[in-house]
Amino acid sequence: MNGKRILLIIGGGIAAYKSLDLVRRLRERGAVVRVVLTAGACQFITPLAASVLSGQEALTELFDPAREARGANGANEANEANEANGGIEANGENGANEVNESAIGHIGLSRAADVVVVAPATANLIAKMAHGLADDLASAVLLARDKPLLIAPAMNVRMWEHPATRRNLAQVIADGAKVIGPEEGAMACGEWGPGRMAAVETIVEAVASCLSERGAEPSPRVGQNDENGERRHNDHALRRVETLSGGGALGGRHVLVTAGPTIEPIDPVRYIANRSSGRQGYAIARAAQALGAHTTLVTGPTQLTPPRGVEVVAVETAQEMLEAVEARLAQLPADIAVFAAAVADWRPASPPKDKIKKGPDAAPPRLALVENPDILATIARLPTGRRPTLVIGFAAETSDVVENAQKKRRAKGADWIVANDVSPERGVFGGARNTVHLVTEEGVEDWPELSKDEVAHRLMALASAELGHHRGGQAQAERRAEKQAKPRGKQRAAE
């Protein structure tokens, strides 16, 4: 992002306070940030705070005579310099004419930027963008822009789900905007659901993706070690911008995700289970769906609401989960399969049909256990054509986390393993946050502590990028094979 110019428009919502951190993070990456605040945003944060963090005056007013005069004077000086040079363009590649056009404040702001970001994008701002309104500085800049637009919606869940908002968002996407988020979670109003602004780190990576599409340097590939052979703490994890249009980075792909625990009956009343809440798997399914994938979620019993727009298959036991996964893959082969479920390793060999009764003198029953099927290994070892292109497993460990995950990846035949420490004191099972290590053939990435939504977004963005690399490499190999298979005479004639 070195030297790239970001125009950040901050809307009037409680998430506006996160945008100050966004300014700081963008500048840490070398970006030049200019901030525009709506009147609503000024109710949550001050222009002074935005100015200090960005290093430039934060703008709030559409009609600012002093600023317009400064712009006009700049244009006149550019014209004089151009004439003095005999008509040579004195102001960069496009010369004085561009400066003349961009001297008007709200036009100049969009012309000077490499990308325009709206965070938070409130329901009101999205409606203005959809209908072409320009009654304040922010909306005027958005209407006058000629640069890529990235918006991060944030609002109450009911506002987000309202048909008017959905129509407006669809129009904004149709007009070329890219959308990141929102995430699901608890809100300041006390409600729960989708509507939280995407994490700051996620937005930063989405901005980097926009700039990359305009010719900036691409992010490093997942899992690569640095030149000293050390693990890279990858701060460039996201390579794709999440969209809600169905045409995102995973548009046209099928992603299958398993989530939650499995339960293995001891008798009709009791069962063996584990502490998995399913939150990480559900977050991954939401992230895949938001990236445009047709998403299948095979889930054990949880207390979670199934993600909207995701195909859900409910199961209870490990055997049922394997059968559901195999049946769905037979119907629709998957590009990516993520096995985030906490599958029971063993099950009672012969659970009785009736409840096991305890008697006054009866000894505790002895449970004969048998091993459950290994779902990850079964799918990872499928032959080419039936095996998903990218198979990702999870390793829940309490000691030697990375070492055990590396062994698991090799033993199961998975492409990636996401390893985490589920010791009780870490609160991962049932909690909202996670600290993971991404283990691949190339190396290990240690991720910082993130929300489970952030882990999901990062993982799916990386999976999308890896899928693109795989497709590109496969196509090149096919072209090479086709060329080598041609008869020598024909090949010379073609040359």
Order of alpha helices (4+ residues) and beta strands (2+ residues): beta-alpha-beta-alpha-alpha-alpha-alpha-beta-alpha-alpha-beta-alpha-alpha-beta-beta-beta-alpha-beta-beta-beta-alpha-beta-beta-alpha-beta-beta-beta-alpha-beta-alpha-beta-beta-beta-beta-beta-alpha-alpha
